[in-house]
Amino acid sequence: MKAKVTAHDVARLAEVSQSAVSRAFTAGASVAPETRDRIHAAARKLGYRPNAIARSLITRRSRIIGLVMSYLENQFYPLVIERLCQALQQDGYHVLLFISETEDADNVLTDILQYQVDGIVMASTTLSSELANDCITAGIPVVLFNRMAKLGAQGQYSTSSVTSQNRAGGRLIGDLLIQTGHRRIAWLAGSENASTSRDREEGLFEALSSAGLKLYARAVGNYDFSDAQEAVLQLFSDPATRPDALFAANDHMAIAALEVLRCQLRMNVPQDVSIVGFDDVPQSAWPSFNLTTVRQDVEQMVDATRTILLEQIGGQVWGRRVAVPCVLVERGTVRNRRNNDSF
């Protein structure tokens, strides 16, 4: 049997110290470029591969980040996975993905902790205060992505969170619909337990209240394509009382609404009804949808998540909230501002 090549063998061939070999295979570690090249060349010649498991036993760090998700059919989250993995890999970390069947991720958190992860990102999911405290005790930072952390009894956040300014985004949409002459504005909520949906709805209420209006109708789509379609059919079942605008809590449900209104109810958008979403997923810009929406800045949100994790790994774990600004993206599913009397 061929003897296993070790870091010591590589160091001897490259004429460097064994610690230099370790740094050469550690992302972000300080080592001269020419030294790194010489070490990698020696490693290739000898067939050496670093042992991440052995390294983790020495450093007590796995360099693994657990990522928990529950809404993979939503086009927003595959984009988040891609960007987050790319960002963390630049720092020498790798992402281990876990799928939770519900928004409550307590059922998978125990499994995650068995992998000795250095940190946890929970996207579209939440966890109980008890398990959040378990993570704090273990020194494992937890960041809620696109969900708001709850304020604890002592006025501190048990976990960190990164969101968009959802309330401000909801108000942007409400103002747009009012300015374009809409008065029968309906809201298609996501999950009732999701902070994102609640905050966007509150922003819409603020805009309506400022204009002396009330919400015309409301339904729940649960951030699910089929549920959203059924909810839209109920909202628009009676031609005499149909809303003249629909704000969906995300683009995924807004696209479901477009399919129902155009294909099943044979309504024209935006001539008969205006539709607005939230997220600005790539599909929203497709000509077949051309959806007016609010853009969540994925790059800023991912960068904030990465920053919090790296700051807290190996240090004191404390909770903080980051809310990234969002912007209105006007496309073709809302009547033109200049022609708001042509409905």
N, C-alpha and C positions, 0 to 999 in steps of 0.2 A: 504494500500500500504506500502511495506517495505521501511523504511527510507534509503536514500542514504548514503553509507559509505563514510566518508571524510578522508583526510590525517590526520586531527586532531584525529580522532578515532584510526587510526593506530598508531600514535605517542603515544597516551595514553596507548594503549595495549603493545606496545614495550618499553615503558618507555624511550622515546627519544624526542627530539625536533621536531617540525613540519618541520623545515628546513632540519633536518637529513633525514626525509622521502623523501623530495624532491630530496636530493642528491642521495639517494639510488636508485631512479628510473631515474637518469640522467646519461647517459653513460659518463665515464671519470671523473665524479665528485669525490671529495675526501671524502671517508667514510671508516671506518675500516671494514674489511671483516666480523668480528663477528657481528658488528652492522648492516651491510647490511643484513646478514642472518636472524637476529632477526626481522628486519623490514619486510622482504619478508615473513617470517613465519606468522607474525601478519596480513599482507595484505591478505594472502591466507585464513587464518582463518575467516577473516571478509568479504571476497569476494570483496576486494578493487581493483579498476583498475584506474591508473592515467588518468587524462583528459588532453590529449595533446593540445586540443583547448584552454582550460582554461589557461594552462601554457603559451601558445603562447601569450595570451592577456596580461599576466603579464610581460613576458620577451621581448615581441615584436620580438620574433624569432619563426618561424614556424618549424624550423629544417627539412625543406623540400628543396631538391635540384631538380630543374627542369632539365630534360634531354630531349633534342630534337634530333631526328634521322630521316633520310629519306631513308636509304638503309638497311632495316632489312633483305633482302634476301641475302645480302653479309654475308658470314659465319664469318667474322671478328667481326661484331658488336654485335651479341648475346654474344660473349665472353667478349667484352668490358662491356656490360650491367651487366653481372654476376660479373665481377671483381670490377667494380665501385660500385655497390650496396653493395657488401661485405665490401669494404674498408670504405664506408661512414657510414654503419650501425655500424661499430666498434666505430665510433665517435658520435653515437647517432643521425645520420641523416637518412632520408629516401628519396628515389628517386621517383619522379613522372614523368612518361614517356609520352612524346608528340610525335606524328608522323607528320612530315611535308611532304606534297606531292611533294615538290620541295626542291632544295638545299637552296633557299632563305627562311629563316624561319621567316621573318617578319609577315607572315600571322598567326602564332601561338603564337608569343611572347606576344601580348596583353592578350591572354587567360592565359598564364603562369603567368604574373604579377598579375593577379586577385587572384592567390592562395597565394600571399604574400611569395613567395619562398625566401630563404636566399641566393641562388646562382643559376647559370644556367650553364649547360654544353651543348655545341652544337656539336654533332658528325656528320660528313659528311654534315654539314649545315653551312650557313653563315647568317649574318644579316647586315642591312644597317648601315651606320655611324650614322644616325639620331637616330635609336632605340638603338644603342650602347651607345650613349650619354645619352639617357633617363635612361638606366640602371645605368650609372655612377652617374647621378644626384640622383637617388633613392638609391644609395649605395649598389647596387646588383652586385657582381662580375660575370663576364661572362668569361668562358674558352672555346675556340674553341678546340675541340679534333680531331686530324688528319686533321686539316685545319690550314692554316697560317693566323695570324692576319696581317692586313694591317697597314703600317706606316702612322700616321696622319700628318697633315700639319705642326705641331710643332715638328716633330721628335719623337713623342711618340706613343705608341700603345693604341688604344682606348679599346681594349679587350686583354686578355691573350690568349696564344695558346700553345698547347702541340702537337708536331709531332715527327716523326722519322726524322733522317737526310736523307730525301728523295733523295736529289741530290746526296749525297755520295752513297746511295743504288743503284741509277740508274747507276752511274759510275761503281760500282762493277759488275753489270750485263753486262754492255757494255764491260768491260775488260775481263770478263769470256768468252763471245761469241767470241771476237776477238782472244783471246789466244787459243781457241779451233777450230780455222780455219774458222770461219764464215765470210762471206763478204757481203752477201745479207740479211742484218738484218732489219727486219720490226718492227714497233712500233704500238701497239694497245692502243690508248689513252683512258682514262676514260672520265669524263666530262671535256669539254674544259674550264670551269670556275673554276675547282677544283685546288687548289694550289698543292695538292699532285701529281696529274697527270703532271702538268707543271714542277714541280721540278724533278720528276723522268725522264721525257723526257730530261730535260736539262743535267742531269747527263749522260744519254746515249749519247747525242750529244758531250759532253766533251770527252768521251772515244773514240768515232768514230773520232773526229777531231784530237786527239792526235795520232791516228794510220793512219791519212791521208785518212780516209774513210768518206762517206756521208751516211745518212739514205737511205736505199734502197726503202722502201715503208712505208706508214702510213695510218691508218684507225682509226675511233672513235667508241668505244663500249659503251660509256656513263655509264660505270660501271654496265651495264645491261646484263644479261645472253643471252637473245634473240638478242639484238642489237649486242653483241659481236660475236655471231654465224654468223649473216648476214655479219658482217664486215670481218670475217675470210674467208667466202665463196668468197667474192669479192677479197680479197688479193691473194687467191690461185686458182682462177678460171682458169687461163691459166697455164698449166703444164710447158710451156716453160719459163715462167718468175716468177715462184714461189720463194718466199724468202727461204733462207736456215735456218733462225732462226726468232722467233717471241718473242718479249718481251711485255707481257701484263701488264698494269698498276696495276692490282691486281690479286690475285689468282682466284677470282670468274670468271673473264673473261678468265684467262688462262685455267681453267677447261672447260669452254665453248669451247675454241679453241681446246682442246684435243678431246672433243666429236666430233666436226666437222671433224677434220683431220683424226681421226681414224675410225669413224663410217660412215661418208658420203663420204669422199674423199679417204678412204682406204690407207692412208699414214702411214708409220711407224715412230714412235717417239722413239729415236732421229735419226734413220738411215736416214730418208728422210728430217726431219726438227727438229730443237731443239725448245723447248718451255720453257719460264721462266715466273714466276709470281712475285708477291710482297705481303707480309703479313705473310706468313707461317701459314695459318689457319690449324686447326687439320686435315681437309680432305686432305690437300696436302701431308701428310705423308702416306695416305692410299696406299696399294700396287697397286690398280687399277689406281692411278694417279702418285704417286711417283715423285712429281713435284719439280723441282729445283726452288728456290725462294729466296727472301730476308725476313728475320724474323724481324717483328716489335715487340719490347719488350713490350707487353701489361702491364705487371706488373709495369715496370718503368714508362710507360706513365700514367697509372692510379694513381700511387703514386705521380707523379708530379702534376697531375690534382687535386688530393685531397689536396696536400700541398698548392697549390695556393689558392684554395677555402677557406681553414681554415685560412690561413694567412690574407685573405682579408675580410672575413665575420666580420662585426663589426668594420672594420678599413677603412682606405682610400683605395678606389678602383683604382688601377693603372694597366696598361697593361704590361705584359712581355712575352717573348717567351722562350720556352724550347724545344730543339731538342735532342731527345734520340738517341744514336748510334744504328745502325742496322747491322745485320751480314748476309753474304751469306750462304745459306744452299744448298749444292749440292746433288742432288738425281739423278734420272734416265732419265730426259727428255732433257738433254744436252749431246752431245757426250763426251766421255772420253778425258781428257786433253792429255793423253799419246797416244791416237789413233786418233789425229785430222786430219790425212790424209786418214782415212778409210771411209769417207763419200760416 
